[in-house]
Amino acid sequence: MNILVSPSDIIKRTLWSNYKKFVLYDKNEEEIKKLVEEDSPSVISEHDAYVIGLLKCVETDNLIHRFNQQVNEILQLKSIQVDELLLVNKNAILKEIVQFKNRFPIYANLPSNYKKGIEDLNEYLERVKTNTEKLEVRVVKNKDKSYDAINSKHFRKLLDL
């Protein structure tokens, strides 16, 4: 099965970074920018659609909700139990915040509701990032490595769920 999709469809579904990484890997930045600006539909395989997450994604301009879904998935996958607490690597959370902003290229021509959604999302991400940096940190040793961890429950309270 082949799927007809335009770059704006991918961007609206917050899948741009995966699409760029797995489908457009052989294109340079100028070619990618041209594709986004033209916004013409192209065919991708079902396999590529699966890999980038398109097959399980619904379009919405509520980008804060999409971020919260993504970060909840990270909390489920990367949290570890130490003593009685559920902890998550602080850098993994901060990295996801930064990377989520990169899912919306500045040269994309999106409808006004998405532009507003991106503005709201950027304000929200900045607030979450600032508050995450203020959370109490515990140093966790895992094999030979140690890293800063935060309480997953305290981090969830920062999110607008």
C-alpha positions as CSV (number, residue, x, y, z in Angstrom):
1,M,0.0,0.0,0.0
2,N,1.2,3.5,-0.8
3,I,0.0,6.7,1.0
4,L,-0.3,10.1,-0.6
5,V,0.8,12.8,1.9
6,S,2.1,16.3,1.8
7,P,4.7,17.9,4.0
8,S,2.1,20.0,5.8
9,D,0.2,16.9,6.7
10,I,3.3,15.4,8.3
11,I,4.0,18.7,10.1
12,K,0.5,19.0,11.4
13,R,0.7,15.6,13.0
14,T,4.0,16.5,14.7
15,L,5.9,13.9,12.7
16,W,8.3,16.1,10.9
17,S,11.5,15.2,12.7
18,N,10.9,11.4,12.1
19,Y,9.9,12.0,8.5
20,K,13.0,14.0,7.9
21,K,15.2,11.4,9.6
22,F,13.8,8.3,8.0
23,V,12.3,9.3,4.7
24,L,14.2,12.5,3.6
25,Y,17.6,11.2,4.9
26,D,19.2,11.5,1.5
27,K,18.2,15.2,0.9
28,N,20.1,18.3,1.9
29,E,18.5,21.2,3.8
30,E,17.8,23.3,0.6
31,E,15.9,20.4,-1.0
32,I,13.9,19.8,2.2
33,K,13.0,23.5,2.4
34,K,11.9,23.5,-1.2
35,L,9.7,20.4,-0.5
36,V,8.0,22.1,2.4
37,E,7.5,25.4,0.6
38,E,5.9,23.7,-2.4
39,D,3.9,21.4,-0.2
40,S,3.0,19.1,-3.0
41,P,1.7,15.6,-2.2
42,S,4.1,12.7,-2.5
43,V,3.8,8.9,-2.1
44,I,5.3,7.1,0.9
45,S,5.2,3.4,1.5
46,E,3.1,1.9,4.3
47,H,6.4,0.8,5.9
48,D,7.7,4.4,6.0
49,A,4.3,5.6,7.3
50,Y,4.5,3.0,10.1
51,V,8.1,3.9,11.0
52,I,7.4,7.7,11.3
53,G,4.2,7.0,13.3
54,L,1.7,8.2,10.7
55,L,-0.5,5.2,11.0
56,K,-1.3,5.8,14.6
57,C,-1.7,9.6,14.5
58,V,-4.7,11.8,14.3
59,E,-4.5,15.4,13.1
60,T,-5.2,18.0,15.8
61,D,-4.1,21.6,16.3
62,N,-4.0,21.0,20.1
63,L,-0.2,20.6,20.0
64,I,0.1,20.8,23.8
65,H,-2.0,17.6,24.0
66,R,0.3,15.9,21.4
67,F,3.4,16.9,23.5
68,N,1.8,15.6,26.7
69,Q,1.0,12.3,24.9
70,Q,4.6,12.0,23.8
71,V,6.1,12.8,27.2
72,N,3.7,10.4,28.9
73,E,5.0,7.7,26.7
74,I,8.6,8.6,27.6
75,L,7.6,8.5,31.3
76,Q,6.1,5.0,30.9
77,L,9.1,3.7,29.0
78,K,12.0,5.3,30.8
79,S,11.0,5.6,34.4
80,I,12.7,3.4,36.9
81,Q,11.8,2.6,40.5
82,V,14.3,3.6,43.1
83,D,13.4,2.9,46.7
84,E,9.7,3.9,46.8
85,L,10.0,6.5,44.1
86,L,9.4,6.4,40.3
87,L,12.2,8.4,38.7
88,V,13.0,9.5,35.2
89,N,16.2,10.8,33.7
90,K,16.0,14.6,33.8
91,N,18.1,15.1,30.6
92,A,15.8,12.7,28.7
93,I,12.8,15.0,29.5
94,L,14.7,18.2,28.7
95,K,15.9,16.7,25.4
96,E,12.3,15.8,24.5
97,I,11.2,19.3,25.2
98,V,13.8,20.7,22.8
99,Q,13.3,18.1,20.2
100,F,9.5,18.6,20.2
101,K,10.0,22.3,19.1
102,N,12.0,21.0,16.1
103,R,8.9,19.2,14.7
104,F,7.7,22.5,13.2
105,P,10.1,24.0,10.6
106,I,9.9,27.8,10.5
107,Y,9.5,27.8,6.8
108,A,6.3,25.7,6.8
109,N,3.2,27.5,5.6
110,L,0.6,26.3,8.0
111,P,-3.0,27.4,8.6
112,S,-3.5,30.1,11.3
113,N,-4.9,27.6,13.8
114,Y,-1.7,25.7,13.7
115,K,0.4,28.8,13.9
116,K,-1.5,29.7,17.1
117,G,-1.1,26.2,18.3
118,I,2.7,26.4,17.8
119,E,2.9,29.7,19.7
120,D,0.9,28.2,22.6
121,L,3.0,25.1,22.5
122,N,6.3,27.1,22.6
123,E,5.1,29.1,25.6
124,Y,4.0,25.9,27.3
125,L,7.3,24.1,26.6
126,E,9.2,27.0,28.0
127,R,7.2,27.0,31.2
128,V,7.5,23.2,31.5
129,K,11.3,23.4,30.9
130,T,11.8,26.1,33.4
131,N,9.8,24.3,36.1
132,T,11.5,21.0,35.3
133,E,14.9,22.6,35.9
134,K,13.6,23.6,39.4
135,L,12.6,20.1,40.4
136,E,14.5,18.3,43.1
137,V,17.3,16.1,41.6
138,R,18.4,12.7,42.7
139,V,21.6,11.2,41.4
140,V,21.0,7.6,40.3
141,K,23.7,5.1,39.6
142,N,22.9,2.5,37.0
143,K,25.8,0.1,36.3
144,D,28.8,2.3,35.7
145,K,26.9,5.5,34.9
146,S,25.2,8.0,37.1
147,Y,22.7,10.6,36.0
148,D,20.3,13.2,37.4
149,A,16.8,12.0,37.9
150,I,13.6,13.6,38.9
151,N,10.4,12.3,40.4
152,S,8.0,11.2,37.6
153,K,5.0,12.1,39.8
154,H,6.3,15.7,40.4
155,F,7.0,16.1,36.7
156,R,3.5,15.0,35.7
157,K,2.1,17.7,38.0
158,L,3.8,20.3,35.8
159,L,1.9,19.1,32.7
160,D,-1.5,20.5,31.8
161,L,-3.3,17.1,31.7
